[in-house]
Amino acid sequence: MGNKPKSKSKSKADRKERRSAELDEISLLNEWIESQKPDSGSNPLALKPLPDNAPVGRLHDGSFSAYSAATKFSELPLSKKTMDALKKAGYVKMTEIQRASLPHALCGRDVLGAAKTGSGKTLAFVIPVVEKLHKERWGPEDGVGSIIISPTRELAGQLFDVLKTVGKFHNFSAGLLIGGRKDVEMEKERVNELNILVCTPGRLLQHMDETPNFECSQLQILVLDEADRILDVGFKKSLNAIVSQLPKHRQTMLFSATQTKSVQDLARLSLKDPEYISVHEKAESATPSRLQQTAMTVPLDQKLDMLWSFVKAHLNSKILVFLSTCKQVKFVYEAFKKLRPGIPLKCLHGRMKQERRINIYSQFCEQRSVLFCTDVAARGLDFNKAVDWVVQADCPDDVASYIHRVGRTARYLSGGRSVLFLTPSEMKMIDKLKAAKVPIQVIKPNMKRLQPVSGLLSSLLVKHSELQELAAKAFIRYMRCIHIQKDKDVFEVKELPIDKFAASMGLPLTPNIRFVKKLKGKQLSVGESSVLELETSGGEPPAEIKRQKAETNKLREENLDLPAELLSLNDSEDEDVELPTRISKKKKKLKINIHRPVGTRVVFDEQGNTLPPLARVAGANNDDDLSLLDKDKRNEYYKKMREELMKVDKVDKVLDRQRRRDKRIKEKVKRKRGLGDEEEGSDEDLSGSGADEGTNGRKPKRSKIYFNSDSDDDGETRGKKESAIDDSISLAEQEALALKLLDAMHQ
Ligand SMILES: Nc1ncnc2c1ncn2[C@@H]1O[C@H](COP(=O)(O)OP(=O)(O)OP(=O)(O)O)[C@@H](O)[C@H]1O
């Protein structure tokens, strides 16, 4: 007790002493930074490095060491707190981008930094953020001092971790503001106390719009990681809205492996004489030197076979597989999982709940496994233990996207390998990659080692109707994705073997696609009924809208936190889907494709649910997913089913012809009736006569019969009446026959 006042005064004195030491340190750092500023526009990498063990900081003569020539963190004018944290994390030597940009950034300049993937850009902006606020003695009452914006939630989370590492011994408050989190109300209460925000654009804008008293008028530093992505059209509106609420007087830093060079973009951010730092601009390749890159031609309908074979051949690796849409990721993941390849499988896409996304991300960091993902994982992510392979099963949108995807492997000093599957029509991508200094080698796949998976998939789809729906959606999404791609040199729907592709996914029939019209075409091989052609009746949307839509769809795939006005540009989830396995909500979706191949008619049960064509076989043996793989059994079943369906088709055609004839006659009768009215009198008379048919013994007039045939008479009467014009086979008989056949199929 007696000691208490003493220790209190001691701790007060300690605090005072610490504060004064901190102030001294800050003033020394400011002096050091100011006196040794690198020339504006100079490249620190061109300077001769300081000799080993050379003194750093204030020298004997009162001058300071030249930090622009620093190669180690310890040679930079950094606070002790930051230095200790870097040391603790094991960071000693700087990477090239860090050496080139930190001297400029530490003296408050705007920086536009570009360096290969995995080259350490994160520390190049996190250190200046922390140092700036430290030197300004930023505290909770000062509000938001720095904002770091990332295009994806996972990347924002990763940046937040690096910030925690570097700021470990500092006293700032920092917050991760990303969409998909439920605690937004709590966030709103606390966001005004945060000094550093790491966020996605949508969530930041949400706070700007909704959080009372949220303001960033004191902002010191703004950072855009993956800047070219954030400046891209998909984020344009949100970024403009954000920037309009920030003070113009601030430091701005933009980093990416594929940096923007657009003057317009930079003007939007009001950069002041930025330092352009592109450390690998003169390098031989735009990708890491330890990365081995290959590409191979894989016909679209063999893609899944190739992917399956690849996975089976690399069971001890950590593999990242990129596909172009969420639905494909879901389908391939679910289907392959059921086929148990012998390695854990995971999937990551923007439609997943945030918690699950985080779990999957951390599991993949730790485990040898295959992660199927969309471009949500393409940028910035640094999976803890090295990724061995990046497989691009679907062609990336452009060269930049390729570079970021392959950049998930061969990071920092480690090596890695990548393979790109290209359909024959996508091979032009190779020229584009080579022109952008990507050393990619085209190799021939070893077809002997190909393990076909399509047969297994069709069996799976029989058993799991939900998988059939998923496959159909994946198919449609893929087609739409190709359709909206802006680079038509590479992506062309018309070049794709659509029916074969659907079959390779195990689909019993090719789903209809709303945005395209099926037309007969010569590109098709026998057995394929159609090619897809753009529907032109409504007129093509202007290129910019198409592009915005494509971009927005892409962002949706990545589930970035988009503002509502951008989301409204999007089609609803299933807009293009006309699935045989579900009843569409909108009436107009109920289209019948009369051109579909013979034998692909869909069968419904009593509840109106469709039955997969092989459901009967599946029902016979439920124990094993692979039980339907008896080839003979399956072929026999297909043959029988085909015959039955052909019979039904035949009857359908007769019925159709009959109906059309009925219609023609009806119209004729109507026309006649028009005349008859004049001749015979009232309507009453007409209908009455028809109803009386057979009772007065007179042969009724044909027109009256057909007028009545549309009434609610029972089938028998109708049959009798119809027999008056066609005595070969009645409509009722034909319908009964059709029903009988359908019934036979159900059993
Ligand atoms: N100076 C350093 N010393 C040792 N390791 C470092 C250093 N700088 C960065 N790293 C490590 O290198 C890896 C890649 O760094 P980082 O994620 O910052 O790369 P990047 O350039 O941002 O890549 P991308 O373009 O893919 O976003 C990380 O694991 C990081 O911890």
The ligand as an SDF file (V2000), in Angstrom:
LIG
                    3D

 31 33  0  0  0  0  0  0  0  0999 V2000
   12.3840   -8.2690  -47.0840 N   0  0  0  0  0  0  0  0  0  0  0  0
   11.8360   -9.4600  -47.0150 C   0  0  0  0  0  0  0  0  0  0  0  0
   12.5050  -10.4850  -46.4820 N   0  0  0  0  0  0  0  0  0  0  0  0
   11.9570  -11.7150  -46.4390 C   0  0  0  0  0  0  0  0  0  0  0  0
   10.7410  -12.0020  -46.8730 N   0  0  0  0  0  0  0  0  0  0  0  0
   10.0260  -11.0170  -47.4120 C   0  0  0  0  0  0  0  0  0  0  0  0
   10.5230   -9.7100  -47.5080 C   0  0  0  0  0  0  0  0  0  0  0  0
    9.5850   -8.9420  -48.0670 N   0  0  0  0  0  0  0  0  0  0  0  0
    8.5380   -9.7410  -48.3140 C   0  0  0  0  0  0  0  0  0  0  0  0
    8.7940  -10.9840  -47.9340 N   0  0  0  0  0  0  0  0  0  0  0  0
    7.9190  -12.1480  -48.0700 C   0  0  0  0  0  0  0  0  0  0  0  0
    7.6830  -12.3360  -49.4550 O   0  0  0  0  0  0  0  0  0  0  0  0
    6.3790  -12.8440  -49.6720 C   0  0  0  0  0  0  0  0  0  0  0  0
    5.6860  -12.0290  -50.7420 C   0  0  0  0  0  0  0  0  0  0  0  0
    5.5050  -10.7140  -50.2980 O   0  0  0  0  0  0  0  0  0  0  0  0
    4.2270   -9.8670  -50.7130 P   0  0  0  0  0  0  0  0  0  0  0  0
    3.0000  -10.6120  -50.4200 O   0  0  0  0  0  0  0  0  0  0  0  0
    4.3760   -8.5280  -50.1290 O   0  0  0  0  0  0  0  0  0  0  0  0
    4.4300   -9.8260  -52.2960 O   0  0  0  0  0  0  0  0  0  0  0  0
    3.7320   -8.8940  -53.3670 P   0  0  0  0  0  0  0  0  0  0  0  0
    4.7980   -8.2870  -54.1640 O   0  0  0  0  0  0  0  0  0  0  0  0
    2.7680   -7.9890  -52.6990 O   0  0  0  0  0  0  0  0  0  0  0  0
    3.0010   -9.9610  -54.2520 O   0  0  0  0  0  0  0  0  0  0  0  0
    1.6540   -9.7960  -55.1200 P   0  0  0  0  0  0  0  0  0  0  0  0
    1.9960   -8.9870  -56.3100 O   0  0  0  0  0  0  0  0  0  0  0  0
    1.3080  -11.1800  -55.4660 O   0  0  0  0  0  0  0  0  0  0  0  0
    0.6620   -9.1220  -54.2650 O   0  0  0  0  0  0  0  0  0  0  0  0
    5.6880  -12.7860  -48.3330 C   0  0  0  0  0  0  0  0  0  0  0  0
    5.6510  -14.0820  -47.7940 O   0  0  0  0  0  0  0  0  0  0  0  0
    6.5520  -11.9010  -47.4790 C   0  0  0  0  0  0  0  0  0  0  0  0
    6.5060  -12.2540  -46.1230 O   0  0  0  0  0  0  0  0  0  0  0  0
  1  2  1  0
  2  3  1  0
  2  7  2  0
  3  4  2  0
  4  5  1  0
  5  6  2  0
  6  7  1  0
  6 10  1  0
  7  8  1  0
  8  9  2  0
  9 10  1  0
 10 11  1  0
 11 12  1  0
 11 30  1  0
 12 13  1  0
 13 14  1  0
 13 28  1  0
 14 15  1  0
 15 16  1  0
 16 17  2  0
 16 18  1  0
 16 19  1  0
 19 20  1  0
 20 21  2  0
 20 22  1  0
 20 23  1  0
 23 24  1  0
 24 25  2  0
 24 26  1  0
 24 27  1  0
 28 29  1  0
 28 30  1  0
 30 31  1  0
M  END
$$$$
